Amino acid sequence: MERSKVIFGNEMSEKAYRKAVSTKNKFIRKYGDDSGKIYHLSASPAPAIGDILGVEQLKISDTRDVTFDNKSVIIGNIRMGFGHYRISMAIASAAKAMGYEPYWFDLHSFGNTTCGKIIAGQNELYSLGSRLSQMFPPFNKLVWEPLNSEGFRKLTYNCSDQKTAELMTPVFRDLPKDIPYIATHVWPAQAAVHAGLTKVVNVVPDNWPMALHLAEGSIHTVQTPSAYLGYRSLRGMDKKRTLKPMPKTSIAYTGHYIDHELVSNIEADCAKRMERSHGGTKRWLMSVGGAGAQKEIFVSIIKKLLPEIQQGNAALFVNVGDHRNVWEALVNEIPQMRQFVTEHFDDFDATKAFCEEAYDGEVNGIHAFCHSDIFAAVYSTNLLMRCSDVLITKPSELAFYPIPKLMIKRVGGHEAWGAIRAAEIGDGTYEVTTPAETCAMLDLIQRHGEIIDLMCDNIMTAYKAGIYNGAYRVIKLATRDRS
């Protein structure tokens, strides 16, 4: 089926189609076309999360060295920042809890394939755009915000992506056509459909409807009712005409994609936070992106917290993922923080032990976490969330997690609606956009424990309503015909 010409019954213009073909040909000239090549897959336990979540990582191999059964679930993803990996881990966690065996299928990691090269190139461009948007406000206002909120929203963007996804199918040849396949980025979803897989679930991350995330032929899952209506109606994806809507069989509202370890411990974790909210040492967790964006805000946060840390009223956890240079830049900017710092670098077992001890024990100072392995880098934030009181994050995928959140300035217009969702549920603040506003909100939460209490109460209400059960529902959709 030619999925670039007609999208959910909406015919694309000849101009849009020609541009899509031109884009595909451009990638062929740059990265080659390996559609005639035979790739095989092997599997081995994934680093860090292999033991915790039972994840097997699929890799390109000379011979086929993996066997799937009726308990196998494929999680198609790419590494683009930390977000899509984090959502994949939530899906894997739910799969394991429900008795399935998750297989990690990262198209970005297949570096010598055409598909891996295309994704790596696009990821580099996106990271560059993120950095420039924070360095140059005019670029952010005139280019980056409009691109992320309106450019990726256009149906013509999906037309082009669908054509490019045709180049990504060779790595799918070892996967059974009827295996449950869950994609946490649209490119693995589109590629799976083009490869002929019949049980594809496309896990949509954003709360702002964008044609970028469409993969016709899959079931699209969304985390919020507003996203459901927006995607179902293809809201604003072509402002020159009224579009035919997405069929109801192509989309499902599931709730937030959250790991089983976090969902199953919501009550206990909130109880701990409320115990510390009045008179105890408040624990702040800062998740720092690898692009180095928002450095000015992070610096202001640390400087604001330092007196409270010195007095023992606050503790700060900083996870820089796998980007040690980001941490070094922060320390160089704030040398006075060095005396309070304990570094936890490249020892995931030690990170796990720290989190286990911190859950019931006392914590002081600043604790920095950095792991060169991407699995450990991402999952460390999950471990730290359980022993933290407030998460400081931009309103991306972490906006949906069941922990009190201080929402700092977004990176890209599409993230705005993540903060709106958190503010309406009440498990996070609205988006604070300047260093001064951020520090004022931080001071409010630090000095008034009832703010944390209120957010925890709202988390409990949302938990009882099933809002955080999205990952389980995704698994049910993907495995609905399995015994």
matplotlib code that plots the C-alpha trace (Angstrom):
import matplotlib.pyplot as plt

x = [0.0, 1.3, 0.9, 2.4, -0.4, -3.5, -3.4, -6.5, -8.6, -7.1, -5.4, -2.1, -1.2, 1.0, 3.5, 3.6, 4.1, 6.9, 8.7, 8.3, 9.9, 12.6, 13.4, 13.6, 16.0, 18.1, 18.6, 19.4, 22.1, 23.6, 23.2, 22.6, 19.7, 20.1, 16.6, 18.2, 20.4, 19.5, 19.8, 19.5, 18.9, 20.4, 19.4, 21.2, 20.3, 20.2, 22.6, 21.3, 17.6, 18.2, 18.0, 15.5, 13.0, 13.9, 14.7, 16.5, 18.3, 18.1, 21.2, 22.1, 23.8, 25.3, 22.9, 19.5, 20.0, 16.7, 13.4, 10.2, 7.1, 3.6, 5.1, 7.4, 6.8, 8.9, 9.5, 10.6, 12.3, 15.1, 17.5, 16.6, 17.4, 16.3, 12.5, 11.8, 14.0, 12.3, 8.8, 10.2, 11.3, 7.9, 6.4, 9.0, 8.3, 4.6, 5.2, 7.4, 4.8, 2.1, 4.1, 5.6, 9.2, 10.2, 12.7, 14.4, 14.5, 16.4, 16.6, 19.1, 21.5, 21.8, 24.4, 25.7, 22.2, 20.5, 17.8, 20.4, 22.3, 19.1, 18.0, 21.5, 21.6, 18.2, 19.0, 22.1, 20.0, 17.4, 20.0, 21.6, 18.3, 17.6, 21.0, 20.6, 17.1, 18.5, 21.6, 19.8, 16.3, 15.5, 16.2, 13.9, 11.1, 11.3, 12.4, 12.4, 9.1, 7.2, 8.8, 8.0, 4.4, 3.3, 5.9, 5.7, 1.9, 1.3, 0.0, 2.6, 5.3, 3.8, 3.7, 7.4, 8.2, 6.1, 8.1, 11.4, 10.3, 10.2, 14.0, 13.9, 12.2, 15.2, 16.0, 12.5, 12.9, 13.5, 10.4, 7.3, 4.6, 2.0, 4.3, 3.0, 5.1, 5.0, 6.8, 7.7, 8.7, 6.8, 9.6, 9.8, 6.0, 5.9, 8.7, 7.0, 3.8, 5.7, 7.5, 4.1, 3.8, 0.1, 0.0, 1.7, 0.9, 2.2, 2.8, 2.4, 4.5, 3.2, 0.1, 0.0, -1.4, 1.2, 1.1, 4.7, 3.4, 1.0, 1.6, -1.5, -1.9, -1.1, -3.1, -2.2, -2.2, -2.4, -2.0, -4.7, -8.4, -7.3, -4.7, -7.3, -9.7, -6.8, -5.4, -8.8, -9.9, -6.4, -6.6, -4.9, -2.9, -4.0, -5.4, -6.5, -9.2, -11.4, -9.7, -11.5, -10.9, -8.9, -11.1, -11.9, -10.2, -6.9, -6.6, -7.0, -6.7, -4.7, -3.5, 0.1, 2.9, 4.5, 6.7, 5.2, 7.8, 6.6, 2.8, 2.8, 4.6, 2.7, 1.0, 4.2, 6.3, 3.8, 3.5, 7.3, 7.2, 4.5, 6.4, 9.3, 7.3, 7.1, 10.4, 12.4, 15.1, 13.4, 14.8, 15.0, 15.7, 17.0, 17.0, 19.3, 19.1, 22.2, 21.8, 22.8, 19.7, 18.4, 21.8, 21.0, 17.9, 19.8, 22.5, 20.0, 18.3, 21.5, 22.5, 19.1, 19.2, 22.8, 22.0, 19.2, 21.6, 24.2, 21.7, 20.5, 17.0, 17.4, 19.3, 19.8, 20.1, 21.3, 21.2, 23.0, 22.4, 25.5, 26.7, 29.6, 30.5, 27.2, 27.9, 31.5, 30.1, 27.7, 30.5, 32.7, 29.9, 29.2, 32.6, 31.2, 29.0, 32.0, 32.2, 28.7, 29.0, 29.2, 29.7, 28.1, 29.6, 29.6, 28.6, 25.0, 25.1, 26.2, 23.5, 20.9, 22.3, 22.3, 18.6, 17.7, 19.4, 18.0, 14.5, 14.4, 17.5, 18.8, 20.3, 22.2, 24.3, 24.4, 24.6, 25.5, 24.8, 26.3, 26.5, 28.2, 25.8, 22.5, 20.3, 21.8, 21.8, 18.0, 16.9, 18.8, 16.1, 13.5, 15.3, 15.9, 12.2, 11.2, 13.4, 12.8, 10.2, 10.1, 11.3, 12.6, 12.0, 11.0, 7.5, 8.5, 7.9, 8.6, 5.6, 3.4, 5.2, 3.6, 5.9, 5.5, 7.0, 8.5, 8.0, 10.7, 10.8, 10.1, 12.4, 10.1, 6.5, 5.0, 6.1, 3.8, 0.8, 2.7, 2.9, -0.8, -1.7, 0.3, -1.1, -4.6, -4.2, -2.4, 0.7, 3.0, 3.3, 2.4, 5.4, 7.7, 9.7, 12.4, 15.1, 13.5, 10.1, 11.6, 13.5, 10.3, 8.4, 11.2, 11.3, 7.5, 7.7, 10.8, 9.3, 5.7, 5.3, 1.6, 2.5, 4.0, 1.1, -1.4, 0.5, 0.7, -3.0, -3.7, -1.3, -3.3, -6.6, -5.2, -3.8, -7.2, -8.7, -6.3, -4.6, -1.1, -2.0, -1.2, 1.7, -0.4, -3.2, -0.7, 0.4, -3.2, -3.8, -0.7, -1.3, -5.1, -5.2, -2.5, -3.3]
y = [0.0, 3.5, 5.1, 8.5, 9.2, 8.7, 9.1, 8.0, 8.6, 12.1, 12.3, 14.1, 16.6, 15.6, 18.3, 16.8, 13.3, 14.4, 16.0, 12.8, 10.8, 13.4, 13.1, 9.4, 9.6, 12.1, 9.6, 6.8, 9.0, 9.8, 6.5, 3.9, 1.4, -2.0, -3.3, -6.3, -7.2, -10.0, -9.1, -11.6, -11.0, -12.3, -11.6, -11.1, -9.5, -5.7, -3.9, -2.6, -3.4, -7.0, -8.3, -5.7, -5.8, -9.1, -7.3, -9.1, -6.7, -7.6, -7.0, -7.5, -10.8, -12.9, -15.8, -16.0, -16.7, -15.9, -17.8, -16.1, -17.6, -16.6, -14.7, -12.5, -8.8, -6.6, -3.0, -1.0, 2.2, 4.6, 6.6, 10.2, 11.9, 9.9, 10.1, 7.3, 4.9, 5.9, 5.1, 1.9, 0.9, 1.6, -0.7, -3.4, -3.1, -3.6, -6.5, -8.3, -7.7, -9.2, -12.4, -11.4, -11.4, -7.9, -7.7, -4.4, -3.5, -0.2, 0.9, 3.6, 1.0, -0.8, 1.7, 0.0, -0.3, 2.4, 2.7, 3.2, 5.8, 7.8, 7.9, 8.9, 11.8, 13.0, 12.7, 14.8, 17.5, 17.5, 17.7, 20.6, 22.4, 21.9, 23.4, 26.3, 27.0, 27.6, 29.5, 31.9, 33.2, 34.5, 31.0, 29.5, 32.0, 32.1, 28.5, 25.9, 26.6, 26.9, 23.8, 21.7, 23.0, 23.6, 22.2, 18.6, 19.0, 19.1, 16.0, 16.6, 15.9, 12.4, 11.9, 12.4, 10.3, 7.4, 7.3, 7.4, 4.6, 2.3, 2.2, 0.9, -2.5, -4.9, -5.2, -6.6, -9.8, -12.1, -10.9, -13.0, -11.0, -11.6, -10.9, -8.2, -5.1, -1.9, 1.2, 4.1, 6.3, 6.7, 5.6, 2.1, 2.0, 3.1, 0.8, -2.2, -1.6, -1.3, -4.5, -6.3, -6.7, -7.0, -6.3, -2.9, -0.5, 3.0, 4.6, 8.3, 10.3, 13.8, 15.5, 17.9, 16.3, 16.2, 14.3, 13.4, 10.7, 9.0, 5.4, 4.3, 0.6, 0.6, 1.3, 4.7, 5.0, 8.4, 9.3, 11.9, 12.6, 15.8, 14.0, 11.4, 14.1, 15.9, 12.9, 11.4, 14.6, 15.1, 18.6, 21.3, 18.9, 20.7, 24.2, 24.5, 21.8, 19.7, 16.3, 13.0, 11.7, 8.8, 5.7, 4.7, 1.3, 3.2, 5.0, 4.2, 6.4, 4.4, 6.8, 7.6, 5.2, 4.4, 1.6, -1.2, -0.5, 3.1, 2.4, -0.5, 1.6, 4.9, 4.7, 3.9, 6.5, 9.3, 8.4, 8.8, 12.2, 13.4, 12.3, 14.5, 17.4, 19.1, 19.4, 16.8, 17.2, 17.8, 15.8, 17.4, 15.3, 17.1, 15.3, 17.0, 16.4, 15.5, 18.4, 20.7, 22.8, 25.0, 25.3, 28.8, 27.5, 24.5, 26.9, 29.2, 26.2, 24.9, 28.3, 28.8, 25.5, 25.7, 27.5, 25.0, 22.2, 23.6, 23.9, 20.3, 21.4, 20.1, 17.4, 17.4, 14.5, 15.3, 12.8, 13.9, 10.5, 9.6, 13.1, 13.7, 17.0, 18.5, 17.8, 19.2, 22.3, 22.8, 22.3, 24.7, 27.3, 26.8, 25.8, 26.5, 23.4, 21.0, 20.7, 19.2, 16.8, 13.0, 11.5, 8.2, 7.5, 4.4, 2.0, 1.0, -1.4, 1.4, 3.6, 1.0, 0.5, 4.2, 4.5, 1.5, 3.0, 6.5, 5.2, 4.6, 6.4, 10.0, 11.9, 15.1, 17.2, 16.9, 13.5, 13.4, 10.4, 9.7, 6.3, 5.8, 2.9, 4.5, 1.9, 2.6, 6.4, 6.5, 4.0, 5.7, 8.5, 5.8, 4.5, 8.0, 9.0, 6.6, 8.2, 11.8, 14.4, 16.7, 16.1, 19.1, 18.5, 20.1, 19.1, 16.1, 12.4, 12.9, 15.3, 12.2, 10.4, 10.0, 12.2, 15.9, 17.9, 21.4, 22.1, 24.2, 25.8, 23.6, 22.7, 22.8, 24.0, 20.5, 20.0, 22.8, 20.5, 18.1, 20.8, 21.6, 18.0, 17.9, 21.2, 20.1, 16.7, 18.5, 16.3, 19.1, 22.8, 24.8, 25.6, 28.2, 29.8, 32.0, 31.4, 34.0, 32.3, 28.9, 29.9, 31.5, 28.3, 26.2, 28.4, 28.1, 24.3, 24.2, 26.3, 25.1, 21.3, 21.5, 21.9, 18.5, 17.1, 18.5, 17.0, 13.6, 13.7, 14.4, 11.6, 9.2, 10.4, 9.9, 6.5, 5.3, 6.6, 4.4, 7.4, 5.9, 2.5, 3.3, 0.9, -2.1, -1.1, -0.9, -4.4, -5.6, -4.0, -5.6, -9.0, -9.1, -12.3, -14.1, -16.8]
z = [0.0, -0.9, 2.5, 1.4, -1.1, 1.2, 5.0, 6.9, 3.7, 3.1, -0.3, -0.4, -3.1, -6.0, -4.8, -1.3, -2.7, -5.0, -2.1, -0.1, -2.9, -3.3, 0.5, 0.3, -2.7, -0.9, 1.9, -0.5, -2.1, 1.3, 3.2, 0.5, 0.0, 1.7, 0.8, -0.9, 2.1, 4.5, 8.2, 11.1, 14.8, 18.0, 21.5, 24.8, 28.2, 28.0, 30.2, 33.6, 32.9, 31.7, 35.3, 36.6, 33.7, 32.0, 28.8, 25.9, 23.5, 19.8, 17.7, 14.1, 13.6, 10.8, 11.7, 13.2, 16.9, 18.6, 18.9, 19.8, 21.4, 22.5, 25.5, 23.4, 22.9, 20.7, 21.8, 18.8, 19.6, 18.9, 21.1, 20.6, 23.9, 26.9, 26.4, 24.0, 25.9, 29.1, 27.7, 26.3, 29.8, 31.1, 28.5, 29.2, 32.9, 32.4, 30.1, 32.6, 35.4, 33.2, 32.4, 29.0, 27.8, 26.3, 23.5, 22.9, 19.1, 18.7, 15.1, 16.0, 17.4, 14.0, 12.9, 9.7, 8.2, 6.1, 8.7, 11.5, 9.5, 8.7, 12.3, 13.6, 11.1, 12.1, 15.8, 15.4, 13.7, 16.4, 19.2, 17.4, 17.1, 20.8, 21.8, 19.4, 20.7, 24.2, 23.1, 20.7, 21.7, 18.2, 16.7, 19.4, 18.7, 14.9, 14.1, 16.8, 18.6, 15.3, 13.9, 17.0, 17.4, 13.9, 11.4, 12.7, 13.0, 9.2, 7.4, 4.7, 7.3, 7.8, 4.0, 3.8, 6.9, 5.5, 2.3, 4.2, 6.5, 3.5, 3.7, 7.3, 6.7, 6.0, 9.7, 10.4, 8.3, 11.3, 13.2, 12.9, 11.1, 13.9, 16.9, 19.3, 18.4, 20.4, 19.1, 21.3, 18.4, 15.1, 12.8, 14.3, 14.0, 10.4, 9.5, 11.1, 9.2, 5.9, 6.8, 7.0, 10.8, 11.7, 15.4, 15.7, 18.6, 18.1, 21.6, 21.0, 23.5, 23.1, 24.4, 21.5, 18.3, 15.5, 12.2, 12.9, 15.2, 12.8, 11.6, 9.7, 10.0, 13.7, 16.8, 18.2, 22.0, 23.8, 27.4, 27.8, 26.7, 25.0, 22.9, 22.0, 20.6, 18.9, 17.1, 16.3, 14.5, 13.1, 14.6, 12.7, 10.5, 7.4, 7.9, 4.3, 4.4, 6.6, 7.1, 7.5, 11.1, 12.2, 12.6, 16.1, 15.6, 15.0, 18.4, 22.1, 25.2, 27.7, 30.4, 31.3, 30.4, 33.8, 35.0, 37.1, 39.9, 40.2, 39.9, 42.3, 45.0, 44.6, 48.0, 49.9, 48.1, 48.6, 52.3, 52.6, 50.8, 53.1, 56.2, 55.0, 53.8, 57.3, 59.0, 57.1, 54.5, 51.2, 48.4, 44.9, 41.8, 38.7, 35.4, 33.0, 29.2, 27.2, 24.8, 27.6, 27.2, 30.0, 31.7, 32.9, 34.7, 36.3, 37.5, 39.1, 40.8, 42.3, 43.6, 45.1, 46.9, 48.2, 51.4, 52.2, 51.4, 53.7, 56.5, 56.0, 54.9, 51.3, 49.4, 45.6, 43.3, 39.8, 37.0, 33.8, 32.1, 30.0, 29.5, 32.0, 30.2, 31.2, 34.9, 34.6, 33.0, 36.0, 38.6, 36.7, 36.7, 40.5, 42.1, 45.6, 45.3, 45.2, 49.0, 49.1, 46.1, 46.1, 42.7, 41.7, 38.2, 36.1, 38.9, 38.4, 41.4, 43.6, 42.3, 43.1, 46.5, 47.2, 46.2, 48.4, 51.4, 50.8, 50.6, 54.4, 55.5, 55.8, 52.8, 52.8, 50.3, 46.5, 44.8, 41.1, 38.9, 35.5, 33.6, 30.2, 29.5, 28.2, 29.9, 33.3, 32.5, 31.9, 34.5, 37.3, 37.2, 37.8, 40.8, 42.2, 41.8, 44.5, 47.1, 46.0, 46.9, 43.9, 40.4, 38.5, 34.8, 31.5, 30.5, 28.3, 28.9, 32.7, 32.9, 33.2, 36.0, 39.5, 41.6, 42.6, 39.8, 39.3, 35.5, 34.1, 30.6, 27.7, 24.8, 21.8, 21.6, 21.6, 25.2, 26.5, 26.8, 29.1, 31.7, 31.2, 31.8, 35.1, 36.3, 35.7, 37.4, 40.1, 40.4, 39.1, 38.7, 35.7, 33.4, 34.9, 32.2, 33.6, 36.2, 38.6, 38.3, 38.7, 41.9, 43.3, 42.8, 44.2, 47.3, 47.8, 47.7, 49.9, 52.6, 52.5, 52.9, 52.1, 48.4, 48.4, 50.4, 47.9, 44.9, 46.7, 47.4, 43.7, 42.7, 44.9, 43.4, 39.9, 40.9, 42.1, 38.8, 36.8, 35.1, 35.6, 34.1, 30.5, 30.1, 31.2, 28.8, 25.9, 26.6, 26.6, 23.2, 21.7, 23.1, 22.9, 20.7, 22.7, 25.2]

ax = plt.figure().add_subplot(projection="3d")
ax.plot(x, y, z, "-o")
ax.set_aspect("equal")
plt.show()
